[in-house]
Amino acid sequence: MGQFVIDRDALVAFTQELVRIPSVNRPEDGLTEQPAADLVAGRMRAFGWDPTIEEVAPGRPNVIAVVEGASPGPTLLFEGHTDVVTEGDPQAWSHPPFGGEIVDGRLYGRGSADMKSGVAAMLYATAAVAQAGPFPGRIVVAALVDEEGMMLGVKDFVARGHAQGVDAAIVCEPEEREICTVQKGAMRLRVVAIGRMAHGAMPDHGVNPLPALARVVELAATVEAELQASVGEHQHLGLTYVTPTVLSAGSAAQMNVIPREGWVAIDVRTIPGVDHAELRQRLLKGLEAIQDDTRVALALEIVEDRPPTETDVDEPVVRAVAAAHEHVYQEPAQYGGVPGTTDGTILWRDAGIPVVVYGPGGKWIAHQADEYVEVDDIVACAQVYAHAAHAFLTGATGAT
């Protein structure tokens, strides 16, 4: 099959429109994903689709369209998110963070790679497949909220039943031409320490939680080293990390007062082979020992628990993307892994959907100042998505 018909200028202009919307979740400044979702819904309607709009939280709507084929067949999900992380200090940017400027073939702006170009490409690819003629099955196109936070959008998507009947998903995150079939898991933990407040001049009258928290930081390093030694390094994901990220004595901290309590946050990133339940028990055992030694009460809170995911390279959706990539880029498919988690983690965990992550932009440029995506990459990825969808839906996953 040749190229699908995709309007390059319209695709790039739509990506620019999306990037120019500051869809940071900052409600105190009047910013949410709502304007980006409205733009996506409007483009879906222009393609002749009837999008479903479901508010997950105030001003934070998921936008979902189902494009039906002409005959029964499998269901493929294209998934992306409309939220972006903060732009940070605008002075750190060489180009306006929400300008959507194109300079020397690169489209600059917050969310250009992560992942408004992917959202635009999946929309235009699906439209191209629909315009090319009858196809079996159906394509679900979902632009969801809050991927950069607690993934409320995809959790709501699954809870409302939209994942039922989906046979595979392509998550359109920036992966720099890599077909990512594995993703790191994530555990976000909080250890709270409760002691007894006292005057700094009379520490013997209190129970200081801070030395106990210092021991917790040491425990994190010990557990990390043990896991790295026992599980080893994944070829695409690297090592497991157990990283303390926040250490706090609370807002009432004062230099001449031993605080009553404090807490430490720990960001755990795991690879396949690490059992999260076993890891939790290992941490609890260590905390019990610290508690016994220090007389400080310690409590472990699990804020979020996302397992590592792994999709077999022989899954039809992976073969479809690989064949499409080789057809469009005229180069061998390269496989890789996602260093963080994506909405695909929840689709895999909660709905059992095989997931492949693939999209325009560099995986290391996300969240940085002067984030950009190559314009040619947006257009090429839209072609890959169209070919992959056609191959998956027709069962022609050996070639495009």
KASULRA-V264206 format. One record per residue. RES is the residue in one letter. SS is DSSP state (helix for helix, strand for strand, loop for the rest). OMEGA is omega in radians with two decimals (999 if undefined). Layout:
RES&SS&OMEGA / RES&SS&OMEGA
This chain:
M&loop&3.11 / G&loop&-3.14 / Q&loop&2.97 / F&loop&-3.11 / V&loop&3.11 / I&loop&3.14 / D&loop&-3.07 / R&helix&-3.07 / D&helix&-3.13 / A&helix&3.12 / L&helix&-3.11 / V&helix&3.13 / A&helix&3.11 / F&helix&3.07 / T&helix&3.10 / Q&helix&3.11 / E&helix&3.14 / L&helix&-3.11 / V&helix&-3.11 / R&loop&3.08 / I&loop&-3.13 / P&loop&-3.03 / S&loop&2.96 / V&strand&3.06 / N&loop&-3.12 / R&strand&-3.02 / P&helix&3.11 / E&helix&3.06 / D&helix&-3.13 / G&loop&-3.08 / L&strand&3.01 / T&loop&3.10 / E&loop&-3.00 / Q&helix&-3.12 / P&helix&3.11 / A&helix&3.11 / A&helix&3.12 / D&helix&3.13 / L&helix&3.11 / V&helix&-3.14 / A&helix&3.11 / G&helix&3.12 / R&helix&3.07 / M&helix&3.12 / R&helix&3.12 / A&helix&3.08 / F&loop&-3.14 / G&loop&3.14 / W&loop&3.14 / D&loop&-3.03 / P&loop&2.98 / T&strand&-3.13 / I&strand&-3.06 / E&strand&-3.11 / E&strand&3.13 / V&strand&3.06 / A&strand&-3.10 / P&loop&3.12 / G&loop&-3.06 / R&strand&-3.07 / P&strand&2.88 / N&strand&3.09 / V&strand&-3.02 / I&strand&3.05 / A&strand&3.07 / V&strand&3.13 / V&strand&-3.04 / E&strand&3.02 / G&loop&-3.05 / A&loop&-3.10 / S&strand&3.14 / P&strand&3.14 / G&strand&-3.11 / P&strand&3.10 / T&strand&3.10 / L&strand&3.09 / L&strand&2.88 / F&strand&-3.05 / E&strand&3.04 / G&strand&-3.13 / H&strand&-3.09 / T&loop&3.14 / D&loop&3.05 / V&strand&3.08 / V&loop&3.13 / T&loop&3.08 / E&loop&-3.10 / G&loop&-3.14 / D&loop&3.14 / P&helix&-3.14 / Q&helix&3.12 / A&helix&-3.10 / W&loop&3.00 / S&loop&3.10 / H&loop&-3.12 / P&loop&-3.04 / P&loop&3.09 / F&loop&-3.12 / G&loop&-3.09 / G&loop&-3.09 / E&loop&3.03 / I&strand&-3.12 / V&strand&3.12 / D&loop&3.06 / G&loop&3.13 / R&strand&3.08 / L&strand&-3.05 / Y&strand&3.00 / G&loop&3.10 / R&loop&-3.12 / G&loop&-3.13 / S&helix&3.06 / A&helix&-3.03 / D&helix&-0.12 / M&helix&-3.06 / K&helix&3.04 / S&helix&3.08 / G&helix&3.10 / V&helix&3.13 / A&helix&-3.10 / A&helix&-3.11 / M&helix&3.09 / L&helix&-3.09 / Y&helix&3.08 / A&helix&3.14 / T&helix&3.09 / A&helix&3.14 / A&helix&3.10 / V&helix&-3.13 / A&helix&-3.10 / Q&helix&-3.07 / A&loop&3.14 / G&loop&-3.07 / P&loop&3.07 / F&loop&3.11 / P&strand&3.06 / G&strand&-3.14 / R&strand&3.08 / I&strand&3.03 / V&strand&3.14 / V&strand&-3.03 / A&strand&3.03 / A&strand&-2.93 / L&strand&-3.10 / V&loop&2.87 / D&loop&3.05 / E&loop&-3.10 / E&loop&3.12 / G&loop&-3.11 / M&loop&3.12 / M&loop&-3.14 / L&helix&-3.08 / G&helix&-3.11 / V&helix&3.07 / K&helix&3.09 / D&helix&3.11 / F&helix&3.14 / V&helix&-3.08 / A&helix&-3.14 / R&loop&3.06 / G&loop&-3.09 / H&loop&-3.13 / A&loop&-3.14 / Q&loop&3.12 / G&loop&3.08 / V&loop&-3.08 / D&loop&-3.14 / A&strand&-3.12 / A&strand&2.95 / I&strand&3.12 / V&strand&-2.86 / C&loop&3.12 / E&loop&-3.12 / P&loop&-3.11 / E&loop&2.98 / E&loop&3.07 / R&loop&3.06 / E&strand&3.03 / I&strand&-3.00 / C&strand&-3.13 / T&strand&3.11 / V&strand&3.09 / Q&strand&3.04 / K&loop&2.99 / G&strand&-3.13 / A&strand&2.95 / M&strand&3.06 / R&strand&-3.00 / L&strand&3.06 / R&strand&3.09 / V&strand&-3.12 / V&strand&-3.14 / A&strand&3.14 / I&strand&3.09 / G&loop&3.09 / R&strand&-3.10 / M&loop&3.09 / A&strand&3.04 / H&strand&-3.14 / G&helix&3.12 / A&helix&-3.11 / M&helix&-3.07 / P&helix&-3.14 / D&helix&3.11 / H&helix&-3.12 / G&loop&3.01 / V&strand&-2.98 / N&loop&-3.13 / P&helix&-3.01 / L&helix&3.06 / P&helix&3.09 / A&helix&3.12 / L&helix&3.05 / A&helix&3.08 / R&helix&3.10 / V&helix&3.09 / V&helix&3.09 / E&helix&3.11 / L&helix&3.13 / A&helix&-3.14 / A&helix&3.13 / T&helix&3.14 / V&helix&3.10 / E&helix&-3.12 / A&helix&3.13 / E&helix&-3.14 / L&helix&3.13 / Q&helix&3.14 / A&helix&-3.04 / S&helix&-3.07 / V&helix&3.10 / G&loop&-3.05 / E&loop&3.11 / H&strand&-3.05 / Q&loop&3.14 / H&loop&-3.00 / L&loop&-3.13 / G&strand&-3.02 / L&loop&2.97 / T&loop&3.13 / Y&strand&3.07 / V&strand&-2.88 / T&strand&2.98 / P&strand&-3.06 / T&strand&3.14 / V&strand&3.02 / L&strand&-2.99 / S&strand&2.98 / A&loop&3.07 / G&loop&-3.07 / S&loop&-3.11 / A&loop&-3.10 / A&loop&-3.11 / Q&loop&-2.97 / M&loop&-3.12 / N&loop&-3.12 / V&strand&2.95 / I&strand&-3.06 / P&loop&3.07 / R&loop&-3.05 / E&strand&3.05 / G&strand&3.12 / W&strand&3.07 / V&strand&3.06 / A&strand&-3.13 / I&strand&3.12 / D&strand&-3.10 / V&strand&3.10 / R&strand&-2.98 / T&strand&3.08 / I&loop&3.07 / P&loop&-3.08 / G&loop&3.07 / V&loop&3.13 / D&loop&-3.07 / H&helix&3.13 / A&helix&3.10 / E&helix&3.10 / L&helix&3.10 / R&helix&3.14 / Q&helix&3.11 / R&helix&3.10 / L&helix&3.14 / L&helix&3.12 / K&helix&3.10 / G&helix&3.13 / L&helix&3.10 / E&helix&3.13 / A&helix&3.11 / I&helix&3.13 / Q&helix&3.14 / D&helix&-3.10 / D&helix&-2.95 / T&helix&-3.06 / R&loop&3.07 / V&loop&3.11 / A&strand&-3.12 / L&strand&3.11 / A&strand&3.13 / L&strand&3.08 / E&strand&3.07 / I&strand&-3.10 / V&strand&-3.14 / E&strand&-3.13 / D&strand&-3.12 / R&strand&-3.09 / P&loop&2.95 / P&loop&3.14 / T&strand&-3.14 / E&strand&3.09 / T&loop&-3.11 / D&loop&-3.12 / V&loop&3.11 / D&loop&3.05 / E&loop&-3.13 / P&helix&-3.10 / V&helix&3.11 / V&helix&3.12 / R&helix&3.14 / A&helix&3.14 / V&helix&-3.13 / A&helix&3.14 / A&helix&3.13 / A&helix&3.12 / H&helix&-3.12 / E&helix&3.14 / H&helix&-3.04 / V&helix&-3.06 / Y&helix&-3.11 / Q&loop&3.10 / E&loop&3.14 / P&loop&3.08 / A&loop&3.08 / Q&strand&-3.11 / Y&strand&-3.13 / G&strand&-3.13 / G&strand&3.12 / V&strand&-3.09 / P&loop&3.07 / G&loop&3.04 / T&loop&3.08 / T&loop&3.02 / D&helix&3.09 / G&helix&3.08 / T&helix&-3.13 / I&helix&3.09 / L&helix&-3.14 / W&helix&-3.06 / R&helix&-2.97 / D&helix&-3.10 / A&helix&3.09 / G&loop&-3.07 / I&loop&3.01 / P&strand&-3.01 / V&strand&2.93 / V&strand&-3.11 / V&strand&-3.04 / Y&loop&3.13 / G&loop&-3.08 / P&loop&3.09 / G&loop&3.13 / G&loop&-3.11 / K&loop&-3.09 / W&loop&-3.11 / I&loop&-3.10 / A&loop&3.05 / H&loop&3.13 / Q&loop&2.96 / A&loop&-3.09 / D&loop&3.00 / E&loop&-3.12 / Y&strand&2.99 / V&strand&3.06 / E&strand&-3.12 / V&helix&3.14 / D&helix&-3.13 / D&helix&3.10 / I&helix&-3.08 / V&helix&-3.13 / A&helix&3.14 / C&helix&3.07 / A&helix&3.07 / Q&helix&3.10 / V&helix&3.14 / Y&helix&-3.12 / A&helix&3.13 / H&helix&-3.14 / A&helix&3.12 / A&helix&-3.13 / H&helix&-3.13 / A&helix&-3.12 / F&helix&-3.06 / L&helix&-3.12 / T&helix&-3.11 / G&loop&-3.12 / A&loop&-3.03 / T&loop&3.09 / G&loop&-3.14 / A&loop&3.09 / T&loop&999
